[in-house]
């Protein structure tokens, strides 16, 4: 579509609008201007009128364009049809202006010419002026055949990388405004149970009297400090004496957490029940059943969240790095008790997290502190604020039972999963506005689905049961973390699949091949195996008693709609328990690929993040609060520890586009677990696979 516009006159911002989802993966923004340039106000919620072409594509007099932005799979087909309508209408106008039939007109980079008469030409911009398209959207104009695409399917370099690599890029943390104060929140070092909150018992404002210009900001149980100099605000936040009440309502240990979840009064739903599962298990040759536990994990952005707010009597401007400006504005309006229409949210890029981290919370905190002080306030979370008060990816515990016949064909699959859903009320809203803790009521946000729980296999008998745990009874705040639930599901199910392969005396790759649910799953599995030069094995390949042993694992997995597969190569130090991910291969098939380079970047990120989450990441806690509040207590994979990665993009340009941001991280995580068995002959059924757990498992074996 963009090939019809001269590259030299397609401004960077309009290119981002045209390809917002192309550059950032799945966007939550409901309109193209959801990511405005610094200083540009964001308008209210907007959905294109499906009958009006100009709500999808606007072409301007300077031959540039603004295009509605949504995720590739959601907005892409409609945009393509709208572009075809636009092209047809523009050719009709050009035919009148140039005095030539449409059949003789050609288009190249936004210039319409008469075939054989290159001097007769007109640009799209000239045909439009700067008027709206007075043309209805029909969706019936012929679209370009995918075999004739020249830009879709080709890698397009990201033009934001040079500024980011050179340190010139302006992130939210760099933004300053005149007359602003620097602020810090003051909270316990780590949140307690979400349903219980934290209360101020006493506060000694005199404890920061000797810090120049520092003062306390308090509203209800919300406490912060401000100062003209940032270091003074940091010192004041650390020195301010506050006594907090945090009930001891958390489980004593991670093991106790999972037992609490299983013992809870849950809301149960049968997501899938096909065939005769119980009878199939009773007659199956091979049956494997195990329990698997996965912890809370943190978004762990490199840069803690930051926001600036300037609140007046009847209006407010808030700058932040939210993923959903309209939802953020609504939350700010609530804590300020101000109409949404009086609030402007300006977007600046921040530290990426793939999920809902603390960006809404810090925006509300800045707004409250600005309203209390009457000045613009910049609030920067400290590392312990970010780690200790994040919206965690929820913990999950599962019972997985899968069976195969004597020929290695899957005959039954059963998955019971326990987890709570996502939280709604942010910490600032609880502390400053007295809003009660609440969670999503429909359970849709955090539940098992057929797509990520078995659908990759041809299953004649299949049962999925979701056990929704009440999240307000002794658990942490929860929110989407990249590929929600999928790592936990694949960690269990794909290990059971591997065990069945060995019981059937089959190679795990060959076993999966004969059980794949269709050609598209088979193609992505083959792509990962071929990239890794998979060598068959019918048992754990490396059972030597050497101190350092090597292993390879393979797995499949997905999130919502695409196809993912991965191979992992690891080394295990049997003495120390340290696992090193050496090489990882990830493949995605997501229908029509718009920008293969972008997809490769997404796969690369998923492979590295899978290794980090599988080997290191786990929220720790006491009876009262979170204790993993820094990089020591919550380590992630260091750059020096990152595996060598090999992304593979499987193109199906004849198919609709689907998602690529979360679609093979689950397979990558499960492949690491299977590689551990290949190296040691031992299974780990609790993640992360940390040195203490590895050593304990090897000793038990």
KEMI-978346 format. One record per residue (C-alpha): x, y, z; residue number from 1. Coordinates in Angstrom, 2 decimals, always signed. Layout:
BEGIN
        X        Y        Z  num
        X        Y        Z  NUM
...
//
This chain:
BEGIN
        X        Y        Z  num
    +0.00    +0.00    +0.00    1
    +2.69    +2.48    +0.95    2
    +4.53    +1.70    -2.28    3
    +2.18    +4.15    -4.00    4
    +3.75    +7.09    -2.11    5
    +7.14    +8.70    -2.78    6
    +9.51    +7.69    +0.00    7
   +11.04   +11.17    +0.10    8
    +7.70   +12.80    +0.93    9
    +6.33   +10.27    +3.41   10
    +7.17   +11.90    +6.75   11
    +8.45    +9.74    +9.57   12
    +5.41   +10.40   +11.75   13
    +2.95    +9.49    +8.99   14
    +4.98    +6.38    +8.25   15
    +4.62    +5.41   +11.90   16
    +0.90    +6.04   +11.68   17
    +0.68    +3.91    +8.57   18
    +2.62    +1.09   +10.13   19
    +2.16    +1.50   +13.86   20
    +1.31    -2.15   +14.34   21
    +4.06    -3.11   +11.93   22
    +6.65    -1.44   +14.13   23
    +5.38    -2.16   +17.60   24
    +3.65    -5.52   +17.19   25
    +0.22    -5.74   +18.75   26
    -0.94    -2.26   +19.75   27
    -3.72    -1.52   +22.22   28
    -4.23    +1.92   +20.64   29
    -7.68    +2.26   +19.07   30
    -6.62    +4.93   +16.59   31
    -3.64    +6.03   +14.57   32
    -2.87    +9.07   +16.70   33
    -2.63    +7.07   +19.91   34
    +1.12    +7.69   +19.80   35
    +1.36   +11.42   +19.29   36
    +4.65   +13.26   +18.90   37
    +5.97   +14.92   +22.05   38
    +3.77   +17.88   +22.83   39
    +0.84   +16.66   +20.72   40
    -2.40   +16.16   +22.59   41
    -4.24   +12.91   +22.19   42
    -7.85   +13.15   +21.21   43
   -10.66   +11.00   +22.51   44
   -11.50    +7.43   +21.60   45
   -12.03    +6.88   +17.89   46
   -13.27    +4.02   +15.77   47
   -13.35    +4.35   +11.97   48
   -16.76    +4.69   +10.38   49
   -16.81    +1.49    +8.31   50
   -18.80    +3.21    +5.57   51
   -16.50    +6.21    +5.11   52
   -13.25    +5.80    +3.24   53
   -11.69    +8.91    +4.77   54
   -11.85    +7.43    +8.26   55
    -9.46    +4.73    +7.07   56
    -7.15    +6.66    +4.74   57
    -6.61   +10.42    +4.40   58
    -4.40   +11.70    +1.56   59
    -3.10   +15.25    +1.82   60
    -2.09   +17.92    -0.64   61
    +1.63   +17.31    -0.06   62
    +1.14   +13.69    -1.22   63
    +1.46   +12.25    +2.28   64
    -1.09   +10.04    +3.99   65
    -2.55    +9.27    +7.38   66
    -3.79    +5.70    +7.77   67
    -5.87    +4.12   +10.52   68
    -3.67    +1.96   +12.76   69
    -4.59    -1.27   +14.48   70
    -2.97    -4.61   +14.91   71
    -1.93    -6.19   +11.61   72
    -4.41    -9.04   +11.84   73
    -7.32    -6.82   +12.94   74
    -6.87    -3.68   +10.90   75
    -4.73    -4.93    +8.02   76
    -7.46    -6.54    +5.88   77
    -9.77    -3.53    +6.21   78
    -6.96    -1.11    +5.42   79
    -6.03    -3.14    +2.35   80
    -9.63    -3.05    +1.10   81
    -9.88    +0.67    +1.88   82
    -6.65    +1.28    -0.03   83
    -8.07    -0.56    -3.03   84
   -11.21    +1.60    -2.88   85
    -9.04    +4.71    -2.61   86
    -6.86    +3.71    -5.55   87
    -9.91    +3.05    -7.72   88
   -11.47    +6.40    -6.82   89
    -8.20    +8.25    -7.45   90
    -7.75    +6.59   -10.82   91
   -11.25    +7.71   -11.78   92
   -10.36   +11.31   -10.86   93
    -7.06   +11.07   -12.70   94
    -8.85    +9.75   -15.77   95
   -11.01   +12.87   -15.86   96
    -8.10   +15.25   -15.24   97
    -5.71   +13.62   -17.72   98
    -8.31   +12.84   -20.36   99
    -7.35    +9.19   -20.60  100
    -9.27    +6.00   -19.81  101
    -8.50    +4.24   -16.54  102
    -7.15    +1.26   -18.46  103
    -4.27    +3.43   -19.78  104
    -3.25    +4.77   -16.37  105
    -0.33    +3.48   -14.32  106
    +0.68    +4.29   -10.74  107
    +4.18    +4.47    -9.34  108
    +5.00    +5.88    -5.92  109
    +1.88    +8.03    -5.71  110
    +2.12    +9.45    -9.23  111
    -0.55    +8.58   -11.81  112
    +0.69    +8.64   -15.42  113
    -0.71    +7.88   -18.85  114
    +0.96    +4.82   -20.34  115
    +3.23    +5.89   -23.18  116
    +2.95    +9.57   -22.20  117
    +5.04   +10.06   -19.05  118
    +4.59   +13.83   -19.32  119
    +0.92   +13.41   -18.58  120
    +0.85   +12.78   -14.85  121
    -0.66   +13.92   -11.57  122
    +0.07   +13.02    -7.96  123
    -2.44   +11.58    -5.54  124
    -1.99   +14.70    -3.43  125
    -2.92   +16.99    -6.31  126
    -6.03   +14.94    -7.00  127
    -7.17   +15.35    -3.40  128
    -5.95   +18.85    -2.48  129
    -6.40   +18.71    +1.27  130
   -10.03   +17.69    +1.20  131
   -11.72   +14.70    +2.72  132
   -12.48   +11.71    +0.56  133
   -16.15   +12.04    -0.30  134
   -16.16    +8.39    -1.29  135
   -17.95    +5.50    +0.45  136
   -16.04    +2.48    +1.64  137
   -17.23    -0.58    -0.29  138
   -14.58    -3.20    +0.34  139
   -15.27    -4.53    -3.15  140
   -12.45    -3.00    -5.18  141
    -9.90    -5.54    -6.44  142
    -6.78    -5.81    -4.28  143
    -3.27    -6.50    -5.49  144
    -2.42   -10.18    -5.73  145
    +0.06   -11.12    -3.00  146
    +2.41   -12.47    -5.68  147
    +2.79    -8.93    -7.02  148
    +3.67    -7.31    -3.69  149
    +6.95    -5.41    -3.66  150
    +7.00    -3.98    -0.13  151
    +4.74    -6.31    +1.85  152
    +6.91    -9.32    +2.54  153
   +10.21    -7.41    +2.32  154
   +12.22    -6.26    +5.32  155
   +12.01    -2.51    +6.00  156
   +14.70    -1.04    +8.30  157
   +13.56    +0.69   +11.48  158
   +14.45    +4.36   +11.31  159
   +14.35    +4.81   +15.10  160
   +17.40    +2.62   +15.73  161
   +20.18    +5.17   +14.97  162
   +18.87    +7.64   +17.55  163
   +18.42    +4.89   +20.13  164
   +21.87    +3.43   +19.50  165
   +23.51    +6.86   +19.75  166
   +21.67    +7.90   +22.90  167
   +19.86   +10.76   +21.17  168
   +16.40    +9.27   +21.37  169
   +14.05   +11.05   +23.79  170
   +12.44    +8.59   +26.18  171
    +9.90    +9.51   +28.83  172
   +12.64    +9.49   +31.45  173
   +14.45   +12.30   +29.56  174
   +11.50   +14.70   +29.42  175
   +11.60   +17.90   +31.48  176
    +9.15   +20.82   +31.70  177
    +9.70   +24.32   +33.12  178
    +9.06   +24.81   +36.81  179
    +8.61   +21.16   +37.61  180
    +9.32   +19.49   +40.92  181
   +10.92   +16.07   +41.23  182
    +8.87   +13.52   +43.08  183
    +9.22   +10.06   +44.56  184
    +6.56    +7.82   +46.04  185
    +7.07    +6.46   +49.55  186
    +5.72    +2.97   +50.10  187
    +6.72    -0.20   +51.90  188
    +9.60    -2.00   +50.14  189
    +7.31    -4.41   +48.34  190
    +3.56    -4.82   +48.04  191
    +1.52    -7.10   +50.25  192
    -1.60    -9.02   +49.33  193
    -3.61    -7.11   +46.72  194
    -6.89    -7.32   +48.59  195
    -5.43    -6.00   +51.84  196
    -3.47    -2.91   +50.77  197
    -1.20    -0.86   +53.04  198
    -2.17    +1.75   +55.64  199
    -0.16    +4.58   +57.17  200
    +0.03    +4.24   +60.95  201
    +2.37    +7.19   +61.54  202
    +4.44    +9.68   +59.54  203
    +7.24   +11.93   +60.79  204
    +7.50   +14.89   +58.38  205
   +10.31   +16.29   +60.50  206
   +12.58   +13.44   +59.47  207
   +13.35   +15.24   +56.19  208
   +13.50   +18.78   +57.60  209
   +17.22   +19.12   +56.86  210
   +16.86   +18.36   +53.12  211
   +16.58   +21.70   +51.24  212
   +13.15   +22.28   +49.72  213
   +11.91   +18.75   +50.36  214
    +8.33   +18.36   +51.50  215
    +5.86   +15.59   +52.09  216
    +2.86   +15.02   +49.83  217
    +0.09   +12.99   +51.40  218
    -3.46   +12.08   +50.44  219
    -5.11    +9.38   +52.54  220
    -2.56    +6.52   +52.56  221
    -0.68    +7.82   +49.52  222
    +2.68    +9.27   +50.56  223
    +5.29   +10.97   +48.41  224
    +7.95   +13.65   +48.55  225
    +8.87   +16.48   +46.19  226
   +11.91   +18.72   +45.86  227
   +13.40   +21.11   +43.32  228
   +16.44   +18.85   +42.85  229
   +16.00   +15.20   +41.99  230
   +18.68   +13.93   +44.36  231
   +16.98   +15.78   +47.21  232
   +13.73   +13.97   +46.36  233
   +15.57   +10.63   +46.33  234
   +17.17   +11.35   +49.71  235
   +13.89   +12.51   +51.19  236
   +12.04    +9.40   +50.07  237
   +14.67    +7.19   +51.65  238
   +14.84    +9.16   +54.88  239
   +11.15    +9.88   +55.53  240
    +9.99    +7.86   +58.52  241
    +6.67    +6.15   +57.89  242
    +5.18    +3.26   +59.84  243
    +3.00    +1.03   +57.71  244
    +0.41    -1.60   +58.45  245
    +0.74    -4.55   +56.07  246
    -1.26    -7.61   +57.11  247
    +0.58   -10.93   +57.18  248
    -1.85   -12.51   +54.73  249
    +0.53   -13.95   +52.12  250
    +1.51   -17.64   +52.03  251
    +4.67   -18.58   +53.90  252
    +6.43   -20.13   +50.89  253
    +5.98   -20.55   +47.12  254
    +4.89   -24.14   +47.78  255
    +2.23   -22.85   +50.16  256
    +1.09   -20.41   +47.47  257
    +0.30   -23.22   +45.05  258
    -1.45   -25.24   +47.75  259
    -3.56   -22.18   +48.61  260
    -4.55   -21.84   +44.96  261
    -5.57   -25.49   +44.72  262
    -7.54   -25.35   +47.97  263
    -9.36   -22.12   +47.07  264
   -13.05   -21.91   +46.32  265
   -12.64   -21.49   +42.58  266
   -14.96   -20.58   +39.73  267
   -14.64   -23.59   +37.45  268
   -15.39   -23.74   +33.75  269
   -15.03   -26.54   +31.24  270
   -13.32   -24.87   +28.31  271
   -13.24   -28.01   +26.16  272
   -14.70   -31.50   +26.55  273
   -14.57   -33.48   +23.34  274
   -14.93   -37.23   +22.90  275
   -14.59   -39.70   +25.73  276
   -11.52   -38.60   +27.66  277
   -11.87   -40.94   +30.63  278
   -12.48   -44.02   +28.50  279
    -9.53   -43.13   +26.28  280
    -7.22   -42.88   +29.29  281
    -8.47   -46.21   +30.60  282
    -7.61   -48.04   +27.38  283
    -4.44   -46.16   +26.37  284
    -1.07   -47.90   +26.12  285
    +0.90   -44.97   +27.52  286
    -0.42   -42.44   +30.05  287
    +1.67   -39.67   +31.63  288
    +0.31   -37.39   +34.37  289
    +2.19   -34.75   +36.35  290
    +1.73   -31.53   +38.28  291
    +3.59   -28.38   +37.22  292
    +4.05   -25.07   +39.10  293
    +4.96   -21.66   +37.65  294
    +5.62   -18.53   +39.77  295
    +4.66   -14.89   +39.68  296
    +7.01   -13.00   +37.37  297
    +7.81    -9.29   +36.99  298
    +7.71    -7.17   +33.84  299
   +11.19    -5.98   +34.82  300
   +11.69    -3.11   +32.40  301
   +15.25    -1.82   +32.20  302
   +14.09    +1.70   +33.03  303
   +11.60    +2.16   +35.90  304
    +8.41    +3.92   +34.89  305
    +8.18    +7.70   +34.86  306
    +5.50   +10.35   +34.31  307
    +5.09   +14.12   +34.44  308
    +1.80   +15.75   +35.38  309
    +0.72   +19.38   +35.33  310
    -2.65   +19.64   +37.03  311
    -4.58   +22.91   +37.08  312
    -7.88   +23.69   +38.74  313
    -9.98   +22.38   +35.87  314
    -7.52   +20.67   +33.50  315
    -4.52   +18.41   +33.46  316
    -1.73   +17.36   +31.10  317
    +0.01   +14.06   +31.84  318
    +3.05   +12.74   +29.96  319
    +3.74    +9.02   +30.28  320
    +4.57    +5.84   +28.37  321
    +1.23    +4.09   +28.66  322
    +0.18    +1.37   +26.24  323
    -3.43    +2.57   +26.39  324
    -3.82    +6.37   +26.58  325
    -7.60    +6.32   +26.90  326
    -7.67    +3.81   +29.74  327
    -4.92    +5.78   +31.47  328
    -6.85    +9.01   +31.06  329
    -9.93    +7.42   +32.62  330
    -7.89    +6.27   +35.62  331
    -6.32    +9.71   +36.05  332
    -9.76   +11.30   +35.86  333
   -10.93    +9.02   +38.64  334
    -8.15    +9.85   +41.11  335
    -8.32   +13.59   +40.30  336
   -12.14   +13.62   +40.30  337
   -11.96   +15.57   +37.04  338
   -13.88   +15.02   +33.76  339
   -11.96   +12.93   +31.24  340
   -12.47   +15.58   +28.59  341
   -10.37   +18.02   +30.65  342
    -7.35   +15.71   +30.70  343
    -4.72   +15.39   +27.98  344
    -2.40   +12.39   +27.87  345
    +0.81   +12.73   +25.86  346
    +2.71    +9.65   +24.92  347
    +6.47    +9.23   +25.11  348
    +8.20    +5.94   +24.60  349
    +9.44    +4.25   +27.75  350
   +11.06    +0.99   +28.70  351
    +9.23    -1.79   +26.86  352
    +7.69    -4.58   +28.92  353
    +5.16    -6.48   +26.78  354
    +2.31    -6.17   +29.21  355
    +0.70    -3.82   +31.73  356
    +3.48    -2.80   +34.07  357
    +3.37    +0.26   +36.38  358
    +2.82    +2.95   +33.76  359
    -0.77    +3.70   +34.82  360
    +0.25    +3.76   +38.47  361
    +3.11    +6.24   +37.98  362
    +0.87    +8.49   +35.84  363
    -1.74    +8.59   +38.59  364
    +0.94    +9.23   +41.21  365
    +2.31   +12.19   +39.26  366
    -1.21   +13.57   +38.81  367
    -2.01   +13.33   +42.52  368
    +1.28   +14.96   +43.54  369
    +0.83   +17.78   +41.02  370
    -2.72   +18.41   +42.20  371
    -1.55   +18.54   +45.82  372
    +1.42   +20.85   +45.17  373
    -0.05   +23.07   +42.44  374
    +3.07   +22.59   +40.30  375
    +4.19   +20.23   +37.53  376
    +5.66   +17.10   +39.12  377
    +7.91   +14.49   +37.56  378
    +7.63   +11.13   +39.32  379
   +10.33    +8.56   +38.62  380
    +9.87    +5.16   +40.21  381
   +12.91    +3.68   +41.90  382
   +13.89    +0.10   +41.18  383
   +12.21    -1.15   +44.36  384
    +9.02    +0.68   +43.41  385
    +9.02    -0.93   +39.97  386
    +9.88    -4.46   +41.10  387
    +8.05    -4.35   +44.40  388
    +4.79    -2.81   +43.16  389
    +4.55    -4.17   +39.62  390
    +1.43    -5.87   +38.27  391
    +2.91    -9.36   +38.15  392
    +2.27   -12.07   +35.63  393
    +0.10   -14.38   +37.77  394
    +1.28   -17.70   +39.17  395
    -0.14   -20.91   +37.71  396
    -0.38   -24.51   +38.83  397
    -1.57   -27.34   +36.61  398
    -2.36   -31.03   +36.39  399
    -1.48   -32.34   +32.94  400
    -2.48   -35.80   +31.74  401
    -1.91   -37.00   +28.17  402
    -2.08   -40.48   +26.63  403
    -0.88   -42.21   +23.46  404
    -1.58   -45.58   +21.86  405
    +0.96   -48.28   +21.02  406
    +1.76   -46.55   +17.71  407
    +2.54   -43.21   +19.32  408
    -0.72   -41.51   +18.32  409
    -2.21   -39.19   +20.91  410
    -5.56   -40.47   +22.13  411
    -6.42   -38.22   +25.11  412
    -5.39   -34.83   +26.51  413
    -6.53   -33.32   +29.81  414
    -5.42   -30.05   +31.40  415
    -6.59   -28.59   +34.71  416
    -5.20   -25.12   +35.44  417
    -5.46   -22.85   +38.51  418
    -4.75   -19.09   +38.41  419
    -6.38   -15.80   +39.33  420
    -7.35   -13.19   +36.79  421
    -5.94    -9.71   +36.25  422
    -6.22    -6.82   +38.68  423
    -8.09    -3.62   +37.86  424
    -7.34    -1.07   +40.60  425
    -3.86    +0.48   +40.59  426
    -1.91    +1.14   +43.79  427
    -2.24    +4.94   +43.65  428
    -6.01    +4.65   +43.22  429
    -6.14    +2.41   +46.28  430
    -3.90    +4.59   +48.45  431
    -4.88    +8.11   +47.33  432
    -8.52    +7.71   +46.39  433
    -9.55    +4.83   +48.62  434
   -10.65    +2.73   +45.68  435
   -11.13    -0.92   +46.65  436
    -9.04    -3.64   +45.06  437
   -10.90    -5.28   +42.19  438
   -10.24    -7.74   +39.41  439
   -11.67    -8.56   +36.00  440
   -15.07   -10.16   +36.46  441
   -15.46   -12.21   +33.29  442
   -12.23   -14.18   +33.69  443
   -11.55   -13.75   +29.99  444
    -8.29   -11.95   +30.61  445
    -6.56   -14.83   +32.34  446
    -7.82   -18.27   +31.44  447
    -7.01   -21.39   +29.47  448
    -8.01   -21.56   +25.81  449
    -8.03   -24.41   +23.27  450
    -5.53   -22.45   +21.16  451
    -2.73   -22.58   +23.72  452
    -3.81   -25.78   +25.45  453
    -3.63   -28.66   +23.02  454
    -4.94   -27.33   +19.72  455
    -1.57   -27.86   +18.03  456
    -2.17   -31.62   +18.20  457
    -4.80   -33.80   +16.53  458
    -6.78   -34.84   +19.60  459
    -9.79   -37.16   +19.40  460
   -10.46   -36.84   +23.14  461
    -9.73   -33.51   +24.79  462
   -10.66   -31.83   +28.05  463
    -9.63   -28.43   +29.44  464
   -10.86   -27.21   +32.83  465
   -10.14   -23.69   +34.07  466
   -10.13   -23.12   +37.85  467
   -10.36   -19.39   +38.48  468
    -8.86   -18.51   +41.86  469
   -10.28   -15.50   +43.82  470
    -7.46   -13.01   +43.41  471
    -8.39   -10.79   +46.36  472
    -7.72   -13.44   +49.00  473
    -4.01   -13.42   +49.68  474
    -2.47   -12.98   +46.22  475
    -0.57   -10.26   +44.34  476
    -1.72    -7.80   +41.72  477
    -1.85    -9.51   +38.34  478
    -1.66    -8.25   +34.78  479
    -0.74    -9.50   +31.32  480
    +2.93   -10.41   +30.97  481
    +4.19   -11.36   +27.52  482
    +2.26   -14.41   +26.28  483
    +0.06   -14.69   +29.40  484
    -0.15   -18.25   +30.79  485
    +1.43   -19.74   +27.67  486
    +4.88   -20.40   +29.14  487
    +3.35   -22.19   +32.10  488
    +1.07   -24.27   +29.89  489
    +3.80   -25.30   +27.47  490
    +6.27   -25.93   +30.31  491
    +3.97   -28.69   +31.53  492
    +2.23   -30.03   +28.45  493
    +5.30   -30.18   +26.21  494
    +7.29   -32.07   +28.83  495
    +4.49   -34.64   +29.03  496
    +4.50   -34.92   +25.23  497
    +8.24   -35.59   +25.37  498
    +7.78   -38.30   +28.00  499
    +5.18   -40.01   +25.81  500
    +7.58   -39.95   +22.88  501
   +10.21   -41.79   +24.87  502
    +7.66   -44.30   +26.20  503
    +6.67   -44.98   +22.59  504
   +10.36   -45.43   +21.72  505
   +10.17   -42.48   +19.33  506
   +12.20   -39.34   +18.72  507
   +10.39   -36.30   +20.21  508
   +10.44   -34.47   +16.88  509
    +9.12   -37.49   +14.96  510
    +6.48   -38.07   +17.65  511
    +5.24   -34.50   +17.28  512
    +5.32   -34.70   +13.49  513
    +2.86   -37.57   +13.41  514
    +0.53   -35.83   +15.86  515
    +0.48   -32.28   +14.48  516
    -2.92   -30.73   +13.84  517
    -2.59   -29.75   +10.20  518
    +0.01   -28.70    +7.67  519
    +0.68   -25.27    +9.18  520
    +1.72   -26.69   +12.54  521
    +3.77   -29.31   +10.76  522
    +5.52   -26.66    +8.65  523
    +6.61   -24.53   +11.61  524
    +7.79   -27.60   +13.55  525
    +9.82   -28.73   +10.53  526
   +11.28   -25.24   +10.10  527
   +12.62   -25.14   +13.66  528
   +14.01   -28.67   +13.48  529
   +15.68   -28.08   +10.12  530
   +17.24   -24.81   +11.26  531
   +18.70   -26.61   +14.28  532
   +19.78   -29.65   +12.22  533
   +17.88   -31.85   +14.64  534
   +19.41   -35.27   +15.25  535
   +17.02   -38.08   +16.27  536
   +17.11   -39.58   +19.75  537
   +14.79   -42.07   +21.47  538
   +16.04   -41.46   +24.99  539
   +17.96   -38.83   +26.90  540
   +21.05   -38.40   +24.74  541
   +23.60   -37.33   +27.32  542
   +23.62   -39.41   +30.49  543
   +27.33   -39.16   +31.16  544
   +28.63   -38.47   +34.65  545
   +30.70   -35.53   +33.43  546
   +30.38   -32.34   +35.42  547
   +29.06   -30.35   +32.42  548
   +26.54   -32.12   +30.19  549
   +24.75   -30.93   +27.06  550
   +21.19   -31.36   +25.89  551
   +18.76   -30.41   +23.13  552
   +15.02   -30.01   +23.35  553
   +12.19   -29.30   +20.95  554
    +8.67   -27.98   +21.56  555
    +5.71   -26.21   +19.98  556
    +3.43   -23.53   +21.40  557
    +1.45   -20.40   +20.66  558
    -0.52   -17.57   +22.20  559
    -3.62   -16.59   +20.22  560
    -3.55   -17.38   +16.56  561
    -0.14   -18.11   +15.04  562
    +2.14   -21.14   +14.98  563
    +5.37   -21.40   +16.98  564
    +8.12   -23.97   +17.44  565
   +11.57   -23.89   +19.02  566
   +14.72   -25.89   +19.65  567
   +17.03   -25.20   +22.60  568
   +20.62   -26.29   +23.19  569
   +21.83   -26.02   +26.77  570
   +24.68   -26.95   +29.07  571
   +24.16   -28.06   +32.67  572
   +26.80   -27.92   +35.37  573
   +25.84   -30.86   +37.56  574
   +27.84   -29.57   +40.54  575
   +26.60   -25.97   +40.64  576
   +23.19   -26.51   +39.03  577
   +23.77   -23.66   +36.57  578
   +22.01   -24.05   +33.22  579
   +23.40   -22.09   +30.27  580
   +21.25   -21.61   +27.17  581
   +23.83   -21.85   +24.39  582
   +21.78   -21.73   +21.19  583
   +18.08   -21.28   +20.53  584
   +16.12   -21.64   +17.32  585
   +12.63   -20.16   +17.01  586
   +10.18   -20.41   +14.13  587
    +6.91   -18.55   +13.58  588
    +4.26   -18.95   +10.91  589
    +1.87   -16.00   +11.09  590
    +0.21   -15.94    +7.70  591
    +1.14   -13.06    +5.44  592
    +4.31   -11.47    +6.77  593
    +4.44    -7.71    +6.24  594
    +7.99    -7.06    +7.46  595
   +10.14   -10.19    +7.92  596
   +12.89    -8.21    +9.64  597
   +10.47    -7.09   +12.31  598
    +9.27   -10.66   +12.84  599
   +12.88   -11.83   +13.21  600
   +13.38    -9.16   +15.87  601
   +10.30   -10.38   +17.72  602
   +11.50   -13.99   +17.62  603
   +14.93   -12.93   +18.87  604
   +13.38   -11.13   +21.82  605
   +11.13   -14.07   +22.64  606
   +14.01   -16.56   +22.63  607
   +16.11   -14.45   +25.00  608
   +13.18   -13.62   +27.27  609
   +12.12   -17.27   +27.39  610
   +15.59   -18.22   +28.59  611
   +15.51   -15.49   +31.24  612
   +12.07   -16.38   +32.56  613
   +12.70   -20.11   +32.47  614
   +16.12   -20.03   +34.15  615
   +16.03   -17.08   +36.55  616
   +12.83   -15.11   +37.12  617
   +10.66   -15.62   +40.20  618
    +8.91   -13.26   +42.62  619
    +9.86   -13.99   +46.23  620
    +7.93   -12.86   +49.29  621
    +7.43   -13.02   +53.04  622
    +4.13   -13.26   +54.90  623
    +3.72    -9.48   +54.57  624
    +5.33    -8.32   +51.33  625
    +7.35    -8.95   +48.18  626
   +11.08    -9.37   +48.80  627
   +12.36    -9.48   +45.19  628
   +12.82    -5.72   +44.78  629
   +16.09    -5.35   +42.83  630
   +18.29    -7.09   +40.25  631
   +19.99    -9.17   +42.95  632
   +16.81   -10.62   +44.42  633
   +15.11   -10.76   +41.00  634
   +17.87   -11.51   +38.47  635
   +17.27   -11.60   +34.75  636
   +19.47   -12.93   +31.98  637
   +22.52   -10.71   +31.51  638
   +23.71    -9.80   +28.02  639
   +26.77   -12.00   +28.57  640
   +24.44   -14.92   +29.33  641
   +22.19   -14.52   +26.30  642
   +22.08   -17.50   +23.94  643
   +23.00   -17.37   +20.29  644
   +19.66   -17.07   +18.52  645
   +18.43   -18.20   +15.12  646
   +15.03   -16.76   +14.12  647
   +13.09   -18.48   +11.34  648
   +10.14   -16.81    +9.57  649
    +7.79   -19.19    +7.77  650
    +5.93   -17.13    +5.18  651
    +2.38   -17.92    +4.09  652
    +1.63   -14.85    +2.02  653
    -1.62   -16.39    +0.80  654
    -3.03   -16.46    +4.35  655
    -4.35   -13.65    +6.57  656
    -1.80   -12.04    +8.88  657
    -1.83   -13.04   +12.54  658
    +0.21   -12.04   +15.59  659
    +3.99   -12.33   +16.02  660
    +4.76   -10.64   +19.35  661
    +3.98   -13.55   +21.68  662
    +3.73   -16.62   +19.51  663
    +6.87   -18.72   +20.05  664
    +8.07   -17.75   +23.52  665
    +6.10   -20.64   +25.05  666
    +7.71   -23.15   +22.70  667
   +11.15   -21.73   +23.51  668
   +10.59   -22.07   +27.26  669
    +9.36   -25.65   +26.93  670
   +12.28   -26.54   +24.65  671
   +14.68   -25.54   +27.46  672
   +12.84   -27.82   +29.89  673
   +13.04   -30.72   +27.42  674
   +16.72   -30.01   +26.78  675
   +17.37   -30.35   +30.51  676
   +15.98   -33.88   +30.43  677
   +18.04   -34.67   +27.35  678
   +21.16   -33.57   +29.24  679
   +20.45   -35.21   +32.59  680
   +17.65   -37.76   +32.29  681
   +15.80   -35.81   +35.00  682
   +12.61   -33.75   +34.77  683
   +12.03   -30.40   +36.47  684
    +8.36   -29.64   +37.05  685
    +8.71   -26.31   +38.83  686
   +10.09   -23.19   +37.20  687
   +12.31   -21.27   +37.05  688
   +15.01   -23.90   +36.69  689
   +17.36   -22.29   +39.20  690
   +20.62   -23.82   +40.48  691
   +19.13   -24.90   +43.85  692
   +16.25   -26.68   +42.11  693
   +18.60   -28.32   +39.61  694
   +20.98   -29.59   +42.29  695
   +18.08   -30.89   +44.39  696
   +16.53   -32.69   +41.41  697
   +19.82   -34.31   +40.42  698
   +20.40   -35.48   +43.99  699
   +16.93   -37.00   +44.19  700
   +17.59   -38.85   +40.94  701
//
